[in-house]
Amino acid sequence: MTGRTLASSPARVAVRRPAGVVTRQRRETAVLVLPSVLLIVVLSVAPLLAGLALAFTDARLVHTPHYSFVGVENFTKLAANSMFWASFRIGMVWAVSVTLLQLVAAMGLALLLNADLRLRGLARVLALIPWAMPPVVVSIMWRMIYSPNAGPLNALLGSIGLPNDINWLGSFTTALPAVIAVGVWVGMPQTTVTLLAGLQQVPPDTYEAAAIDGAGAWRRFTAVTVPSLRPIITSITSLNFIWNFNSFSLVYVLTEGGPGGQTMLPMLFTYIEAFQNRNIGYAAAMGVVLVVVVVALLGLYLWSQLRAEDKP
C-alpha cells in the first residue's frame, strides 16, 4: 500500500499544481520561444511564401513593377526549358559528387586527426583553414592555381613530364571536375570536425574488444566506427547535400557557369534569369521547383537511412 502511494504521488502532485503556476510557466515558455519564432517567420517563412506567390505571376525586375496573375504559365514554360533541366542535371552531379567525396576525404582526415600523433593540435587547426576562408577568396585563389599559363598546378605537371598547358576551367572536359575538387576542399573541414567529434565519443573499450576477437583495422572500422557514426553521417550528409546543391558564389567566381554551361548550376541559372534577364516571376518558379525536388530527394534519403537503422 505504501509503495503504491509513493509511486503514485508524483502524478498526483503534477495534477494538483495550481492553475496559475501552469499558466505562468506557459507564458514564460512562450516569451522565450517567441524571438526565435519571429526570426524564422520573418527570415524564412515570409520570403518562402512571397517567392511562392511570385511564381504564379509575370513579375519583372523593373523600376515600377506591374504584374498580374498568370497561373501555372511559368511552370509550363519551365517544363519545356531544356537549359534549366540541363543545369539541374549538372547540379545533381555537382551536389552528389561533392557530398560523397567530402565524406570520404573527411572520414580519412578525421581518423588521422583522432590518432595519437605528434603536433595533432596544430594539424587540427590547419585543417580548419579552408573553412575559415571566404568563398570569394577561395575562388580567386583556385583560379590562380588553375591558370593555364602561370598556374602552379600546370607548372607541377610540367616538372614531372606531363602536359602543362591544360585550361582547367576553360575546357569542356575538365571544368566540372576542377570545380568539384574545389568544392570538396572547401567543405571538407566542416565534415571533418563533425566526424572527429563523433569519433571521440566512441568508447576505446569497443575497439579493444574487437581487436581481442581478432578483428583487423578494416573490420574494426566497418563494425565499430561506421555504426557508431551512422547518425552523424546521416545528418552531416543531408546538410552538405542541401548546402552544395544551393551553392552559388564559389562556382560563380570560378567559371560563371562556363564554358558553354558545363558548370551552370541551378542556382546560378536562377540568378541569371532573375537579375540579368529580370524575369522575377519565372525565376521564382524555378526556385519553387528546386525546393520541391530537393526536399523530396532529401526525404527519400533520410527515410532510407532511418529504415536501415531500424533493422536489427
Disulfide bonds with the S-S distance in Angstrom:
none
